[in-house]
Amino acid sequence: MLKVLLSFTCLSGFLLANAQQKEGTIVFERKINMHKTIPDEQMRAMMPEFRTSKHVLLFSDSVSVYKVIPEDEAPDPFASGGGGGGRMIMRFGNDGGDLYKNFGQSKSILTSELGGKNFLIVDSIKPQPWKLSMETKQILGQTCHKATRKMPAPQMGMRVMTMGGPGGATTKDTTVQKPVAPKEMEIVAWFADNIISPVGPENYGQLPGVILELDIDNGKTVYTAKEIKTTVEVKELKEPKKGKVVTQEEYRKLMMQMMQNQGGPSMFRRGDN
């Protein structure tokens, strides 16, 4: 009887280990509550309450690539204004490039294009002090555990450009900074017990399983997994090599210099995660 029990226990452990997923492809929907994110009432009145986009996370047990899924060629309701008035272009998170992570090397690389040149923004993968919970829920058939952490809320600013003048010349206003009083925001993540990889949307991760749902600051930004595949194209997980290697601070300086010298389009940026 003891031999039968031991055999059953070993078999159950073997089947459980083999059932665990260590690579795959996940499609996320990101929903940003613009009215909660933007403090200026006049700006809020110019745009819909929510902005929704699709993203894909490709991963193995130690490497991941996160990128935006291009939207249809349609007018962007968040690029307001016309030829005779102000124009705002809003960018959030990693909308402009792919985010590569190698957890074995503790390295992340964000690809970006600026002024017609390609850049590789290299950074280290920083620790994320999550607090794990026994609370669970089902997401796409996966049992997920809850994890929470707190972090400083990002600072926000706006730069306004006006179009017009002789010959359609561009004139620019002084950059307007609207700092938000420092405060903490809560991050709530739900990670899958059975998908063993420390990955998640954007810069979030380092949990015992893949994050399938993420709520930032009480609904300001919510990521929700919409589709899970158990396979991934290995070639899609290669480290990007095309571009000049820079740090985040070096890239910020280049971007600000370009905006000041060339009068590029305005942008409203959300702080880094």
VEXTIFI-375810 format. One record per residue (C-alpha): residue number from 1; x, y, z. Coordinates in steps of 0.5 Angstrom, whole numbers. Example, Ala and Ser with C-alpha at 12.3 -4.5 7.8 and 13.67 -1.06 7.14 Angstrom:
{1,{25,-9,16}} {2,{27,-2,14}} 
//
This chain:
{1,{0,0,0}} {2,{6,5,2}} {3,{9,3,-5}} {4,{3,5,-9}} {5,{2,11,-5}} {6,{9,13,-6}} {7,{8,12,-14}} {8,{2,16,-14}} {9,{5,22,-11}} {10,{11,22,-15}} {11,{7,21,-21}} {12,{3,27,-19}} {13,{9,31,-18}} {14,{11,29,-25}} {15,{5,31,-28}} {16,{4,38,-25}} {17,{12,40,-27}} {18,{10,38,-34}} {19,{4,42,-34}} {20,{7,48,-32}} {21,{8,53,-38}} {22,{15,56,-38}} {23,{14,60,-45}} {24,{8,63,-49}} {25,{5,69,-52}} {26,{0,74,-49}} {27,{-4,79,-52}} {28,{-6,85,-47}} {29,{-11,90,-47}} {30,{-9,97,-44}} {31,{-14,101,-41}} {32,{-12,108,-39}} {33,{-17,113,-35}} {34,{-15,119,-38}} {35,{-20,123,-34}} {36,{-16,120,-28}} {37,{-9,121,-31}} {38,{-10,128,-33}} {39,{-11,134,-27}} {40,{-13,139,-32}} {41,{-20,140,-33}} {42,{-20,144,-40}} {43,{-15,138,-43}} {44,{-20,133,-40}} {45,{-26,136,-44}} {46,{-22,135,-50}} {47,{-22,128,-50}} {48,{-26,121,-49}} {49,{-25,118,-42}} {50,{-21,112,-44}} {51,{-16,110,-49}} {52,{-15,103,-50}} {53,{-9,100,-54}} {54,{-7,92,-55}} {55,{0,90,-53}} {56,{3,83,-54}} {57,{8,80,-49}} {58,{13,74,-52}} {59,{17,70,-46}} {60,{21,64,-44}} {61,{23,63,-37}} {62,{28,68,-37}} {63,{27,73,-43}} {64,{21,77,-45}} {65,{19,82,-51}} {66,{14,87,-50}} {67,{11,91,-56}} {68,{5,95,-58}} {69,{0,92,-63}} {70,{-1,97,-69}} {71,{-7,100,-69}} {72,{-11,101,-75}} {73,{-10,107,-79}} {74,{-15,112,-77}} {75,{-15,119,-74}} {76,{-13,119,-67}} {77,{-18,122,-62}} {78,{-12,124,-57}} {79,{-8,128,-63}} {80,{-12,134,-62}} {81,{-12,141,-66}} {82,{-11,142,-73}} {83,{-7,147,-78}} {84,{-9,153,-74}} {85,{-9,151,-67}} {86,{-5,148,-62}} {87,{-3,140,-63}} {88,{-2,135,-57}} {89,{1,128,-58}} {90,{0,124,-52}} {91,{5,118,-51}} {92,{5,113,-46}} {93,{9,108,-43}} {94,{13,104,-49}} {95,{8,106,-54}} {96,{14,108,-59}} {97,{19,101,-58}} {98,{20,94,-56}} {99,{22,93,-49}} {100,{27,87,-48}} {101,{29,84,-42}} {102,{34,78,-40}} {103,{33,76,-33}} {104,{39,72,-33}} {105,{43,78,-34}} {106,{39,83,-30}} {107,{38,87,-37}} {108,{33,91,-40}} {109,{33,94,-47}} {110,{28,99,-50}} {111,{28,101,-57}} {112,{27,108,-60}} {113,{27,112,-65}} {114,{29,120,-65}} {115,{30,124,-70}} {116,{31,119,-75}} {117,{36,115,-71}} {118,{35,108,-68}} {119,{37,108,-60}} {120,{38,102,-55}} {121,{36,105,-48}} {122,{40,100,-43}} {123,{38,99,-36}} {124,{38,94,-31}} {125,{32,90,-28}} {126,{31,93,-21}} {127,{28,89,-15}} {128,{20,90,-14}} {129,{18,89,-7}} {130,{11,85,-8}} {131,{7,83,-2}} {132,{4,76,-4}} {133,{-3,75,-2}} {134,{-7,68,-1}} {135,{-13,71,-5}} {136,{-14,68,-12}} {137,{-19,69,-18}} {138,{-19,66,-25}} {139,{-17,69,-31}} {140,{-17,66,-38}} {141,{-18,59,-34}} {142,{-12,60,-30}} {143,{-11,61,-23}} {144,{-8,67,-21}} {145,{-6,70,-14}} {146,{-6,77,-12}} {147,{0,81,-11}} {148,{1,88,-9}} {149,{6,94,-8}} {150,{7,101,-7}} {151,{11,106,-11}} {152,{12,114,-12}} {153,{7,116,-17}} {154,{10,119,-24}} {155,{11,126,-25}} {156,{7,129,-31}} {157,{8,135,-36}} {158,{6,138,-42}} {159,{9,142,-48}} {160,{4,146,-52}} {161,{6,147,-60}} {162,{2,152,-64}} {163,{2,152,-72}} {164,{1,158,-76}} {165,{5,164,-78}} {166,{7,166,-85}} {167,{8,160,-89}} {168,{6,155,-84}} {169,{12,156,-80}} {170,{11,153,-73}} {171,{12,157,-67}} {172,{13,154,-60}} {173,{10,156,-53}} {174,{15,155,-47}} {175,{14,148,-44}} {176,{9,148,-38}} {177,{11,144,-33}} {178,{5,142,-28}} {179,{8,138,-22}} {180,{4,133,-18}} {181,{5,133,-11}} {182,{9,127,-9}} {183,{5,121,-7}} {184,{5,114,-7}} {185,{0,109,-11}} {186,{-2,102,-11}} {187,{0,97,-16}} {188,{-5,91,-16}} {189,{-2,85,-20}} {190,{-5,78,-21}} {191,{0,73,-23}} {192,{-2,66,-26}} {193,{1,60,-21}} {194,{2,55,-27}} {195,{6,60,-32}} {196,{13,60,-29}} {197,{16,66,-32}} {198,{18,73,-28}} {199,{15,77,-33}} {200,{9,82,-34}} {201,{7,88,-38}} {202,{11,94,-39}} {203,{16,94,-33}} {204,{12,90,-28}} {205,{14,83,-26}} {206,{19,79,-22}} {207,{13,75,-19}} {208,{13,67,-19}} {209,{9,67,-25}} {210,{7,71,-31}} {211,{2,77,-29}} {212,{-5,77,-33}} {213,{-8,83,-30}} {214,{-5,89,-27}} {215,{-9,95,-24}} {216,{-4,102,-23}} {217,{-7,107,-18}} {218,{-14,105,-17}} {219,{-16,104,-24}} {220,{-12,110,-28}} {221,{-9,104,-32}} {222,{-11,97,-33}} {223,{-8,91,-36}} {224,{-12,85,-38}} {225,{-10,79,-41}} {226,{-14,77,-47}} {227,{-11,71,-50}} {228,{-6,66,-48}} {229,{-2,62,-53}} {230,{3,56,-50}} {231,{8,57,-56}} {232,{13,63,-58}} {233,{17,64,-64}} {234,{24,64,-61}} {235,{27,69,-66}} {236,{22,74,-63}} {237,{26,73,-57}} {238,{33,76,-60}} {239,{36,82,-56}} {240,{36,88,-61}} {241,{42,90,-64}} {242,{40,96,-68}} {243,{42,103,-65}} {244,{46,107,-61}} {245,{47,105,-54}} {246,{45,110,-49}} {247,{42,110,-42}} {248,{35,113,-40}} {249,{38,119,-37}} {250,{42,120,-44}} {251,{36,119,-48}} {252,{32,124,-44}} {253,{37,129,-45}} {254,{37,128,-53}} {255,{30,128,-53}} {256,{29,135,-49}} {257,{35,138,-54}} {258,{31,136,-60}} {259,{25,139,-57}} {260,{28,145,-56}} {261,{32,146,-62}} {262,{28,144,-67}} {263,{21,145,-64}} {264,{18,138,-65}} {265,{11,136,-63}} {266,{8,137,-56}} {267,{7,131,-52}} {268,{4,129,-46}} {269,{9,124,-42}} {270,{7,119,-37}} {271,{13,117,-32}} {272,{17,111,-33}} {273,{15,105,-29}} 
//
